[in-house]
Amino acid sequence: MWQVDYKLFFTILFLIIFGMIMISSVSVYSSFRVTSIQESKWFIEEAYNHFYVLRNISHVIISFVVLGVLVKIPYKFFEKYAKYFLMLSMVLLVVVLFAGENFNGARWWLSIPGIPFTIQPTEFLKFSLIVYLAYFFKKYHAHLHTFSQWFLPFAFLLWVVVLVVWLQPDFGTIMVVVPVSFMMFFIAGANVRYLLLLVWLWMMLVSGVYLSGDYDKETGKNLNNLGYITQRIDNFLDDKKEAIENKRINYQTEQALIAIGSWGFTGLWFGKSIQKFWYLPEVQGDFIFSVIVEELWFIGAFVLVSLYGYILYRGLWIARHVGDLFARYAAVGISCWIALQAFINIGVNLNIVPLTGITLPFISYGWSSLLSLTLGFALLLNISRYVDTEKYQKRSIRQRNMLYLKKYLWM
């Protein structure tokens, strides 16, 4: 057994520390606003501007404790209990439909006695589904080209997951878990025709949901459970000036674009954002990237995109150089999850992806998001301990020598 991949560890550690620093900058007004409400209800004596910073620090501490424990547990543990992880996530998703906290028509959050923070079950579904699919693809590796023994169970599982998440409703999670599942499906070496069939079915499903959704175009009120999806897609495609000025369509996205595009190459610099003063509500969450760009502009954007790209590269490198199939599929799923979620979030901020409500990994404020990503990070680090670097270095040297020899003989 070898050491963990320290390149990956320090990359994500930098993201977490950078996220803490940026939350301390962007959440000043939001913290004061929240604590002012608490003060008015006599919960606290005086409002303060570091509410989100303190909570984020506690989230990070808990996550690092979890990381320190899980990175020592062999990844075979996750393989052994993969079914139970997924079952627990599905149970929580069903429970939240009935006992979850309702916010703007969505039931995403669940309060559990003894835990001081609410949890978002869909965040943990991402991790548990990846672990289960890695287990499933390894177990049925010999049947990857069969329709009834492998493809139908996989398609049925994915359909059930999408259905339960849609009932929340949480379109952003679906935009992550479905492509990641397809990528793991492809890496496992399944029949490409089945993958094309899944893509076609997915396109039909999305089109059907969009056409089924209904909402009042004057007030923006959803008339059925799918109305919010149709509304978000319409808002994404609608650029009418009157709608934007009346703050009915893409208000958050418009404010994010103002933050990104108003301050030239260098930005306003750290702590000097204007949009964080409630022009862009809840900026410490889904739209933190826009304020990072507002303050640090090209430097901040380039560094973040580069780091997420490097995480994807490093995760795929680990997947390539580990021998066990479960470890390989899990490494692919986790690295694609982190990278895809990051680029969807950035795409929302740049108005090239419809509003989804998903966080920027390891940066945005959010207890459930950070903890679930830490679970994936811990498993990926654990898998990296089983990469035989000396073996693959020797193999790569031998491969290069063979290429040189072939080139010489050809000449």
Buried (B, 14 or more C-beta within 10 A) or exposed (E): EEEBBEEBBEBBBEBBEBBBBBBBBBBBBBBBBBBBEBBEEEEBEEBBBBBBBEBBBEBBEBBEEBBEEBBEEEBEEBBEBBEEBBEBBBEBBEBBEEEBEEEEEBBBBBEEEEEEBBBBBBBBBBBBBBBBBBBBBBBBBEBBEBEEEBBEEBBEBBEEBBEBBBBBBBBBBBBBBBBBBBBBBEBBEBBEEBBEBBEEEBEEBBEEBBEEBBBEEEEBEBEEBBBBBBBBBBBBEBEEEEBBEEEBBBBBBBBBBBBBEEBEEEBBEBEEBBBBEEBBBBBBBBBBBBBBBBBBBEBBBEBBBEBBEBBBBBBBBBBEBBEBBBBBBBBBBBBBBBBBBBBBBBBBBBBEBBBBBBBBBBBBBBBBBBBBBBBBBBBBBBBBBBBBEEEBEEEEEEEEEEEEEEEEEEE
